[in-house]
Amino acid sequence: MDHVVRPLRKNEWDLAMQLAWDTFLVYEAPEYSSEGVKNFHEFVKGEELKNMFILGDYMAWGAFDEKDVIVGVLGIRKHWHISLLFVEPGLHHQGIASSLLGTAFNEARSEGIRELTVNSSPYAVGFYHKIGFEDLDHERVTDGIRYTPMSMELF
């Protein structure tokens, strides 16, 4: 699928977080406790992350189709920790997540960053392994959120 990756604009935040939430409901929520679903909802729909983004303390990129509709989102906290990576459910396996990450990898390298980390959801572990991330520990559960801590060297 043809798409363009660019930094997310402030007026696109709510659409991007809706995409993340909708995709989470399909692929992650069925495996999570009600506590985990509630906490993830607060993470993507609450004001804290949005305010960090508006203040420039949270980086986010979107993948947009030829009609400028958002089809993927990547969010990275300071210190280069991936905290969101979601692609429209019907568009998986078309290179969108890889394009989003490629953009982030290039940005990180340009800043001299040597490593990225992620707390991968169970659904995404295989994807992260495929692109070079390695497990740092076994799967954990914190506040109902299931994840495997991972990292990847960039150089």
C-alpha positions in Angstrom: 0.0 0.0 0.0 1.3 3.4 -0.9 1.7 5.6 2.2 3.7 8.5 3.5 5.3 8.7 7.0 5.5 12.1 8.6 5.5 13.7 12.0 2.0 13.8 13.5 0.4 17.2 13.7 -1.3 18.4 16.8 -4.7 18.4 15.2 -4.2 14.7 14.2 -3.6 13.5 17.7 -7.2 12.4 18.5 -7.5 10.5 15.2 -4.2 8.7 15.8 -5.2 7.7 19.3 -8.5 6.5 18.1 -6.7 4.3 15.6 -4.5 2.9 18.4 -7.5 2.2 20.6 -9.5 0.6 17.9 -6.6 -1.6 16.9 -5.9 -2.5 20.5 -9.5 -3.7 20.9 -9.1 -6.1 18.0 -5.7 -7.5 18.8 -4.8 -7.0 22.4 -7.9 -6.4 24.6 -9.2 -10.0 24.3 -6.0 -11.2 26.0 -6.0 -8.5 28.7 -7.7 -8.2 32.1 -10.3 -5.5 32.5 -7.7 -3.5 34.5 -5.3 -3.7 31.5 -7.9 -2.5 29.0 -8.9 0.4 31.3 -5.3 1.4 31.8 -4.5 1.3 28.1 -7.6 3.4 27.4 -6.5 6.0 29.9 -3.0 6.0 28.3 -4.2 6.7 24.7 -7.3 8.7 25.5 -6.2 10.6 28.6 -4.7 14.0 28.8 -1.2 13.1 30.1 0.2 11.7 26.9 -1.6 14.3 24.7 -0.1 17.1 26.8 3.4 15.6 26.5 3.0 15.5 22.8 1.7 19.1 22.6 4.7 20.2 24.7 7.2 18.4 22.5 8.1 15.8 25.1 6.6 12.9 23.1 7.4 12.1 19.5 4.8 10.7 17.2 4.7 9.8 13.5 1.8 8.9 11.3 1.5 6.8 8.2 -1.0 8.4 5.8 -2.6 6.9 2.7 -3.0 8.7 -0.7 -6.1 10.4 0.6 -4.2 11.7 3.7 -6.1 9.3 6.0 -4.0 8.0 8.9 -3.4 4.3 8.7 -0.6 3.8 11.2 0.9 5.6 14.3 4.2 5.3 16.1 4.9 7.0 19.4 8.2 7.3 21.2 9.0 8.6 24.6 12.2 10.5 25.4 15.2 8.2 25.7 13.9 6.4 22.6 11.4 4.0 24.0 8.6 2.9 21.6 5.3 3.2 23.5 2.8 2.9 20.6 2.9 1.2 17.3 -0.4 0.5 15.6 -1.6 -0.1 12.1 -5.1 -0.1 10.8 -6.3 -3.8 11.2 -7.1 -4.4 7.5 -3.7 -3.1 6.5 -1.3 -5.3 8.4 1.6 -7.0 6.6 1.9 -4.2 4.0 5.1 -2.5 5.4 3.4 0.3 7.2 4.8 -0.5 10.7 8.3 -1.1 9.1 8.1 2.3 7.4 7.1 4.0 10.7 10.0 2.3 12.5 12.5 3.0 9.7 11.7 6.7 10.0 12.3 6.6 13.8 15.5 4.6 13.3 16.8 7.2 10.9 15.9 10.0 13.3 17.5 8.2 16.2 20.7 7.5 14.3 20.9 11.2 13.3 20.8 12.1 17.0 23.5 9.6 17.8 21.1 7.2 19.6 22.5 3.7 19.8 19.5 1.7 21.1 15.8 1.7 21.1 13.6 -0.2 23.6 10.0 -1.4 23.6 7.7 -3.2 25.9 6.1 -5.4 23.2 2.5 -6.5 23.4 2.1 -10.3 23.0 0.7 -9.8 19.5 3.8 -7.8 18.3 6.6 -9.9 19.7 7.2 -11.9 16.5 7.2 -8.7 14.4 9.8 -7.1 16.7 12.0 -10.2 16.7 11.8 -10.2 12.8 13.2 -6.7 12.6 16.0 -7.3 15.1 14.7 -6.6 18.6 15.9 -9.0 21.3 14.1 -9.9 24.6 15.5 -8.4 27.7 13.3 -10.5 30.0 10.3 -12.8 30.0 6.8 -11.5 29.6 5.6 -9.4 32.4 2.2 -7.9 33.6 2.1 -4.4 35.1 -1.2 -2.8 35.9 -2.9 -5.4 33.8 -0.7 -4.6 30.7 1.1 -7.7 29.2 4.5 -7.0 27.6 7.9 -8.3 26.9 10.7 -5.9 27.4 13.0 -5.7 24.3 15.8 -3.7 22.8 17.6 -3.2 19.5 21.0 -1.8 18.8 21.0 0.7 15.9 24.7 0.6 15.1 
